[in-house]
């Protein structure tokens, strides 16, 4: 994959990323038809699903036929892996051709295993390079990978794909190496890429001040490879000022591809980079009806892998609710862009109003430094229906002193949430540093019903 490169180059893979839309559609139609035949021949899981909706592989001739195929859910894949063992009934390649197994962490249930052949790892490496190039990363850059090198694709997959692109990677899994070792490696090797979740940067900045006795922007980092969570503008401004970096958001998911989209220099949504490998659709998250992918459209984004040998997925329900941009970006790239709104399986219905926890956190974060940005939604019972005023715990900022100032801040927050999100919460203001910090994904909820009350 070594290539001659210049900074003026727009794409990593110009042949496919810059392909004429009509030609790309014809290519992806052929690949979809091949995929349908491939899974019908090799996957008992998909043969059964096709049979249930009365579809045969020969019926799928182009992208226009995609809606005829059934959805695939994570629960279905977990079920087939539990029932059939190993990688489950949707494994299509011979087991001895699978060279890597990764997957989800299993934090919400049984882990979902994802198998990759040698060809599949090449595809993932190319997708990484595509999104990394758009995100401003270049061969010759260097990064420390602090992710857990278990099933999590943020560990092994990102490390080997970055290495293939020409980025220097030093693996220092935080869970095993510890914070002291991580800080030592940072100061010794001076990486220029900060690889973290947005929420982890807040935790790390306090650690750096207390243990290194300096400000984060005094370290060597200049580029932000921030993934795992949406990056809102208020948080971005804080991170860029604090760390002295160009902070950009990156997106992917193990179930489909570790790397699918990233922000360009315009920072107006993440450019989709799956051309020729992954087909994206937009659907109504409640009804499953297709929605046209027009500028400003919202819905759940779903994916079909049209270039995976081991464990392909068809019309995979991600539960990620997005807003898409289809107008040309000022960077000159024509691929659609996406903004993550939230997850449909996190969404609450508060007295009939749909509420995404990420939207609540955005409002709380907009009050930084008067708040720390940390908050929890307190749920008294399981389920997504909340018939009372939603309770929140919000940390006030370190410089907010006195009961009157704290009460005034609470009232202002409640009013802002009512105006922006159409519901009035009941907020409990708590001291900064009260809520546990995460080095991985942001935590939105405090489940009181699991605490033995």
N, C-alpha and C positions, 0 to 999 in steps of 0.2 A: 504493500500500500504506500510505499514511499513515493513522493511526488515532488516535482519542482513547484514552488509556490511563491507568490508575491502578495503583499498586503492589499493590493488593488483587486485581487481576485474576489469575485462575489460569492461563488459556491465552492464547496469541497468537491462535489460530484456534479459538475456543470451539465454533463450529458443528460442526466435524469432530472436534476432539480430545475434546470432551465428549459426542459423539453416543451415543445408546443403543446398546449392543452389538449387539442384533438388527438395528436399522436400519443400523448400520455394516456388518454382515455382508452384508445384502441389497445395499447400495451396492457393496461390493467384489466381490460375486458378479457383478453386472451389468458392472462394469468388467473383470473377468477374462474374461467371455464376449466382450466387445467386443475385448479385447486379442487373444484367440485368433483371432478373425476378421481382425483388422487385420494381425497378423504373417503369417497364412496367405496373405493377399492380396498382401502387399508384401515379404515376406522369403524369398528362395530358401533361405537358411540354415535358417529355421524350418520351411518347407514340407518340406524334406528330413528334418529331425529328427522332425517329426510323422509323416511317412510311414513312417519306420523303426520306430516303435512302434505303428503302426496307429491313430493318432488323427486325427480331423478336427476342425476348429474347432467344428462344430455339436455335437460331443460334450461340449463344455465349457460347462456352464450355471451352475455355482456353485462356490464354494470347495471344496465336497466333491469336485469333479472335478480339483482341482489335482494330486493324486498321479498322475493318468493322464499328465501331461505329463512329458517327459524333462528331466533336469538339463542345465544349461549350465555349462561350465567356462571359465576364463580361457584355457586353452590352445586350446580350440575357437575362441574369438573371435579370438585372435591368428592362428590358422591361416587363418580366413576372410579376415581383413584382409590377410594376406600373399598369399594365393592370389588374391583378388578385387580387392585394391587398396583404397586409401582407408579408409573406415569398414567395409568388408567386406559380406558377404552378409546381415547382420542389420540393415543400415540400411533403415528403412521409410519415412522421409520423403524427399521430393525433395531432392536435394543443395542446391538453391538456397534451401531453407527452413532449412538448418542455419546458425545464427548464431554458434555457438561450438564449438570442439573442444578438449577437455581429455583427461585420461587418466592412466594410471599412469606412474611415472617410468621404467620399463623396467630397474630395477636388477637384476631377476631374469630378464631376457630382453627380447624385443622389446616395445616400448611397446604398451599396449592403448589405442586411441583411443576416446573417448566423444564422440558428437555430441549437440548440444542445439539444438532449435528455440527460437524465442522463447517458445513455450508452456512448453517444458521448463525454460528459465531462470526463468520465473515460479514453477514448481513448486519448483525448487531454492531460490529466494529465500524462499518460504514455509516450506519445511522448515528452512532456516537459522533463520528468525525463531522458529519453534516451539521448536527445541531451545535457541536462545539465551535465549529468555524463561524456559524452565524452568531454565536454567543461571544465571539471575540477571543476565543482560546486559539493558540497557535503552537505548531511544533517548536520545541525549544523552551516552552513554558514548563513550569514545575509545580507540582502540588503534592500535599500530604493527604492521603485518603484515610480519614479517621473512622470510617464505617466498619460495622461488624462483618467480618468475612465468613458469614455463614450462608444461608440461603439468599440473603438480601442482595439484590442486584447492585445496590449502591456500593458494595464492597468489591468482590472479585470482578464482576462484569465491567464496572466503570474503570477499574484499575487496568485490566488488560486491554480494553478498547482505547483508553487514553494513551497507553504505552504504544499501541499499534499506530496511533496518529503521530507519535513523535514527542509526546509530553512525558517529562520525567515524573514518575510516580513513586512515592515512598509510602508504603502501607504501615499505618500506625493505628490499629483498631483501638479506639478509646476504651472499650469495655475490658480489654485485656492489658493494654499498655499502661493505662492510667493517665491522668491529666499531667503529672509531672514529666513523664516521658514525652508526651505530646508536645509540651512547651519546650522541652530541651531540643527536640528534633526541629521544631519551627525556628528556634534561634540559631541552631547549628547550620541548617541547610538553606534557610531563607527562601522558601517557596514563594512564587508570585501569585499563585491562584489560591484563593480561600474557598475550599470545598466544604459546604455545610448546608444545613437547613436554615432558613431565615431566623427561626426561633432560637436555634443553637447559637447564633452570633451574639444574641443578647446575654446568654449565659457565659460565653467565652470572654466577652469584653470585661465583665466583672472579675473573672479569674485572672486575666492578663494584668489588670491593674493591681490586684492584690498579690499575685505571686511573682510577676516580673517587674512590677513597679514602674510601668510605662503605659502610654496610651496605645491602643491597637493600631492607630495610623502610623506609629513609629516603627512598626514591624515591616516586613518585606512585601506584604500582600499588595497587589495592585489590581487584580481581577477577581470578581465574585462569581463563582459557580454555585448558585444557590438553588437547591432542588428540594423536592419532597413536600413543599407547601407553596401556596400562592404568595407572591411578593407584592404587597400593596404599596402605593406611592409613599405614604407616610413612613412606613418601615424602611423603604428603600432609601429615603432621604437621610434617615438616622444612620443606617448602616454605612452608606457611602461617606458621610461626614466622619463617623466614628472610626472607620477602618481605612479610609483613604483609598477606596477601591471603586471601580466601575461595577456596580452590582446588577447582575442580570439573572432572570428566572429561567430555569430549565425544567423540562417535564418528560416523564415517561412512566411506564408501569410494567412490572415483571410479567404480568399475564399476557401482554401484547409485545412490547419491546421496551428495553430499559431506557431508550432515548427516542423521543418522538417530536419534541418541539423546544424552541428556545427563543429568547428575545434578541433582536438585533440592536443596533445602536439607537434606533428610534424609540425603543422600549414602549411600543404600542401593541402589546399582545405578543404571544409566542408563535413563531412561524412553524407550521407543520412541515416535517422533513421526511415523511414516510413514502414519498412518491415511488411507485413501482414495487413497494414492499408491503405497505399497509394501506387499506382503503378506509376512510373515515366517513361516517354518516351522522346526521343529527336526528334525534327522535324526541317525541313527547315522553318525559320520564314516567308519566302516569299511565298513558294509554298505549305507548309503544308505536304510535303512528309516526310515519316519517315526516320530517320538517325540511323544507328547502333550505339549503345552506346559503343564505343571502346575508348581506352586510347588516350586522346588528342582531341577527337571529339568535335565539337562545334555545337550549334543550340539552338533553343528555347526549354526549358524544359516545359513539360505539365504533368498534374497529373489527376489520377482517384482515387477517394476515395472509397475503397472497404469495409470499415467498419464504415460507417456513416449512421445513421437512419433518421435524420431529413431532411437535405438538401445536399444529395450527389451530387458530380459533376463528370462528365464523360469527359475525354480527355480535361481538362480545359486549355485554352490558358492563360498562365501566362504573356507572353511577356517578360519574363526574358531570356536573351541570356546567355548561360553558356558554359564553357569548362569543360569537365568531365575527371576524372582520374579513370581508372578501374584497374590499377596495384595495388597489395597489398600495403597498407601503411606500413611504418616502425613501426607504433604503433601496428601492428598485426591485425587490423580490416580489413575485406574484402569488406565492403560496398563501393559502388562507391562514389567518392568525386566530388564536384562541385566548380568551381570558377565563380562568377558572372562577366560577361563582361560588361553588360549594359542592357538596355531595348530596345526592338525593336521599341516601340512607342516613344522613345526619340531619336532614331538614326536619324542623318542628312545625307543627300547626298550633299556634298560640291564639286561642279564642277565634279561630277561623282564619288567621293570618299566617301565611307561609314565612318561616324565619330560618335563614341559613346561619349557623353559628359563626361562620367566617365573616359574614356581614356585620354581626354584632362586634366581633373582635376588631374589624376595620374601624368602627366608630370609636371604640375604646382606645385603639392605637392612635387615632387622630388627635387625642388629648395629650400625647406624650410631649413634654416630660411631666405634665401635671398628673398623669398616670404612668405606671411602668409599662403599660400595654398588656399586662397579664390579667386574665379574667377566667372565671368558670361559670358556666350555666348550671344551676343547681336543679337537679331533677329528683322529685320526690317519689316517682313511680315509673316503671318501665313503659316504653311506648313513645310514639311521636306526637301524641295529642296532649296538649297542655290546656286545661280548662280554666286555670287561674292566671294571675299576672306572673310572668316569667321572672324568676329570682336569679340575680347575678351577684357574684362576688367580684369586686374590682379592686386591684391594688392602687392606692394613690401614690403619687410621686414622692421621691425622697425629700424634696424641698417643701412639700405641703405640710404645714404645721398648724395645729389648733383646730378645735372642733368646728368652729364657724367656717373656716376655709374648706375643711373636708365636707361638711354638709352642703356648702354652696357648690362644690365640685360635683357631688352626687346629684343634686337637683339639675345642674347643667347637663350632665350625662344622660339623665332620664329624659330630659326634654329633647336632646339631640337624637336619641334613639327613637323617640316617638315621632319626631319630624321626618327622619330618614327611613325608618323601617316600619312605621305605622303600627307600633304597639308600645305601650308604656310598661317598662320593667320595674321591679322592685330591687333596688341596688343596695348591697351591703358593702361599704368601703372598708378595706382591710389594709394593714400596714404593708409597705414594700418588702418583698422577700418572703412573704408568707406562703405563697403557692409554690409547689414543686416545679422546678424547671426541667425541660426535656432536652436531651441532646439529639433527639430524632424529630418526630413530628409533633406539632402543637397539640395540646390537650384542651378540649373545649368544655368537657362535662365533669361535674361532680355528681356521682350517682349515690344519692342518700339512701336509696332503697337496698343497696348492697352492703351497707355499713353496719348492719345488725341493730338498727334502731328499733 
